[in-house]
Amino acid sequence: MIRAQEIRLVGEKGEQLGIMPLSQAQEAARKQNLDLVEVAPTAAPPVCRLLDYGKYKYQQAKKEQEMKKTQKVSMLREIRMRPKIGVHDFDAKARVALKLLMEGAKVKVTIMFRGREITHPELGYKLLQRMSETLGEVSATERQPVMEGRRMNVILSPTSKPKAKPKEEVKEVKDAKTEDT
């Protein structure tokens, strides 16, 4: 597939073998039982390399897998509410959002307006502000509240994890009671 008449040949270990005609380079590859692969087609003259193509493809696939392992995937999860949500329901939604943020996912909090509720978008705005304040320790507001059709939403992204968890505090209280007795 190499179209150039003269090429710059690089050996299997990276050593320069010089500029030579294509036929001579193909003969050298045949003698060493290797493949002739064009590495830099835009160079003058084009650069070709002697290597085992199957082994090269395998190494490239391995590098790609390693890159995928180290790559952080951020999910966007959505929590939906209505403007007339109760206090306890709001708290339950906030706990779910907190759990998702602790797992490293971004959270999109959406207020859905139905019927005449759309005439009071300030209620939805206040609710989203309250959610942002509630989760302020573990999240940062990525996008301010925005109205899209009959929905208003905000996107929260996780920040660093908090230092103390509530469960650890409960254990300390139990330990203090057992020491007194």
Contacts in CASP RR format, 6 or more apart in sequence:
PFRMAT RR
TARGET T0000
AUTHOR 0000-0000-0000
METHOD contacts of the structure
MODEL  1
MIRAQEIRLVGEKGEQLGIMPLSQAQEAARKQNLDLVEVAPTAAPPVCRL
LDYGKYKYQQAKKEQEMKKTQKVSMLREIRMRPKIGVHDFDAKARVALKL
LMEGAKVKVTIMFRGREITHPELGYKLLQRMSETLGEVSATERQPVMEGR
RMNVILSPTSKPKAKPKEEVKEVKDAKTEDT
1 38 0 8 1.000
2 22 0 8 1.000
2 36 0 8 1.000
2 38 0 8 1.000
2 46 0 8 1.000
2 48 0 8 1.000
4 22 0 8 1.000
4 45 0 8 1.000
4 46 0 8 1.000
5 21 0 8 1.000
5 22 0 8 1.000
6 19 0 8 1.000
6 20 0 8 1.000
6 21 0 8 1.000
6 22 0 8 1.000
6 45 0 8 1.000
7 19 0 8 1.000
7 20 0 8 1.000
7 21 0 8 1.000
7 22 0 8 1.000
7 25 0 8 1.000
7 38 0 8 1.000
7 45 0 8 1.000
7 46 0 8 1.000
7 47 0 8 1.000
7 48 0 8 1.000
8 16 0 8 1.000
8 18 0 8 1.000
8 19 0 8 1.000
8 43 0 8 1.000
8 45 0 8 1.000
8 46 0 8 1.000
8 47 0 8 1.000
8 48 0 8 1.000
9 16 0 8 1.000
9 17 0 8 1.000
9 18 0 8 1.000
9 19 0 8 1.000
9 20 0 8 1.000
9 25 0 8 1.000
9 28 0 8 1.000
9 48 0 8 1.000
9 49 0 8 1.000
9 50 0 8 1.000
10 16 0 8 1.000
10 17 0 8 1.000
10 39 0 8 1.000
10 47 0 8 1.000
10 48 0 8 1.000
10 49 0 8 1.000
10 50 0 8 1.000
11 17 0 8 1.000
11 49 0 8 1.000
11 50 0 8 1.000
11 51 0 8 1.000
12 32 0 8 1.000
12 34 0 8 1.000
12 49 0 8 1.000
12 50 0 8 1.000
12 51 0 8 1.000
14 49 0 8 1.000
17 28 0 8 1.000
17 50 0 8 1.000
19 45 0 8 1.000
25 36 0 8 1.000
25 48 0 8 1.000
26 36 0 8 1.000
28 50 0 8 1.000
29 35 0 8 1.000
29 36 0 8 1.000
29 50 0 8 1.000
32 50 0 8 1.000
34 50 0 8 1.000
34 51 0 8 1.000
34 52 0 8 1.000
35 50 0 8 1.000
35 51 0 8 1.000
35 52 0 8 1.000
35 53 0 8 1.000
35 54 0 8 1.000
36 48 0 8 1.000
36 49 0 8 1.000
36 50 0 8 1.000
37 48 0 8 1.000
37 49 0 8 1.000
37 50 0 8 1.000
37 51 0 8 1.000
37 53 0 8 1.000
37 56 0 8 1.000
38 46 0 8 1.000
38 47 0 8 1.000
38 48 0 8 1.000
39 47 0 8 1.000
39 48 0 8 1.000
39 49 0 8 1.000
40 46 0 8 1.000
40 47 0 8 1.000
74 104 0 8 1.000
74 105 0 8 1.000
74 106 0 8 1.000
74 157 0 8 1.000
75 104 0 8 1.000
75 105 0 8 1.000
75 106 0 8 1.000
76 105 0 8 1.000
76 106 0 8 1.000
76 107 0 8 1.000
76 108 0 8 1.000
76 155 0 8 1.000
77 100 0 8 1.000
77 105 0 8 1.000
77 106 0 8 1.000
77 107 0 8 1.000
77 108 0 8 1.000
78 107 0 8 1.000
78 108 0 8 1.000
78 109 0 8 1.000
78 110 0 8 1.000
79 93 0 8 1.000
79 96 0 8 1.000
79 97 0 8 1.000
79 100 0 8 1.000
79 107 0 8 1.000
79 108 0 8 1.000
79 109 0 8 1.000
79 110 0 8 1.000
80 110 0 8 1.000
80 111 0 8 1.000
80 112 0 8 1.000
81 89 0 8 1.000
81 90 0 8 1.000
81 93 0 8 1.000
81 109 0 8 1.000
81 110 0 8 1.000
81 111 0 8 1.000
81 112 0 8 1.000
81 127 0 8 1.000
82 111 0 8 1.000
82 112 0 8 1.000
82 113 0 8 1.000
82 114 0 8 1.000
82 117 0 8 1.000
83 111 0 8 1.000
83 113 0 8 1.000
83 117 0 8 1.000
83 120 0 8 1.000
83 123 0 8 1.000
83 124 0 8 1.000
83 127 0 8 1.000
84 117 0 8 1.000
84 123 0 8 1.000
85 93 0 8 1.000
85 127 0 8 1.000
90 127 0 8 1.000
90 130 0 8 1.000
90 131 0 8 1.000
93 109 0 8 1.000
93 131 0 8 1.000
94 131 0 8 1.000
94 134 0 8 1.000
94 135 0 8 1.000
97 107 0 8 1.000
97 109 0 8 1.000
97 131 0 8 1.000
97 135 0 8 1.000
97 156 0 8 1.000
98 135 0 8 1.000
98 138 0 8 1.000
100 107 0 8 1.000
101 107 0 8 1.000
101 135 0 8 1.000
101 138 0 8 1.000
101 139 0 8 1.000
101 156 0 8 1.000
101 158 0 8 1.000
102 138 0 8 1.000
102 158 0 8 1.000
102 161 0 8 1.000
104 158 0 8 1.000
105 158 0 8 1.000
106 142 0 8 1.000
106 155 0 8 1.000
106 156 0 8 1.000
106 157 0 8 1.000
106 158 0 8 1.000
107 135 0 8 1.000
107 139 0 8 1.000
107 155 0 8 1.000
107 156 0 8 1.000
108 153 0 8 1.000
108 154 0 8 1.000
108 155 0 8 1.000
108 156 0 8 1.000
109 128 0 8 1.000
109 131 0 8 1.000
109 153 0 8 1.000
109 154 0 8 1.000
109 155 0 8 1.000
109 156 0 8 1.000
110 151 0 8 1.000
110 152 0 8 1.000
110 153 0 8 1.000
111 124 0 8 1.000
111 127 0 8 1.000
111 128 0 8 1.000
111 151 0 8 1.000
111 152 0 8 1.000
111 153 0 8 1.000
112 150 0 8 1.000
112 151 0 8 1.000
113 121 0 8 1.000
113 124 0 8 1.000
113 150 0 8 1.000
113 151 0 8 1.000
113 152 0 8 1.000
114 150 0 8 1.000
117 123 0 8 1.000
118 150 0 8 1.000
121 147 0 8 1.000
121 152 0 8 1.000
124 145 0 8 1.000
124 152 0 8 1.000
125 145 0 8 1.000
125 152 0 8 1.000
128 145 0 8 1.000
128 152 0 8 1.000
128 153 0 8 1.000
128 154 0 8 1.000
129 145 0 8 1.000
131 154 0 8 1.000
131 156 0 8 1.000
132 139 0 8 1.000
132 141 0 8 1.000
132 154 0 8 1.000
132 156 0 8 1.000
135 156 0 8 1.000
137 162 0 8 1.000
138 158 0 8 1.000
138 159 0 8 1.000
138 161 0 8 1.000
138 162 0 8 1.000
139 156 0 8 1.000
139 157 0 8 1.000
139 158 0 8 1.000
139 159 0 8 1.000
140 156 0 8 1.000
140 157 0 8 1.000
140 158 0 8 1.000
140 159 0 8 1.000
141 154 0 8 1.000
141 155 0 8 1.000
141 156 0 8 1.000
142 155 0 8 1.000
142 156 0 8 1.000
142 157 0 8 1.000
143 154 0 8 1.000
143 155 0 8 1.000
144 154 0 8 1.000
145 152 0 8 1.000
145 153 0 8 1.000
145 154 0 8 1.000
146 152 0 8 1.000
146 153 0 8 1.000
146 154 0 8 1.000
END
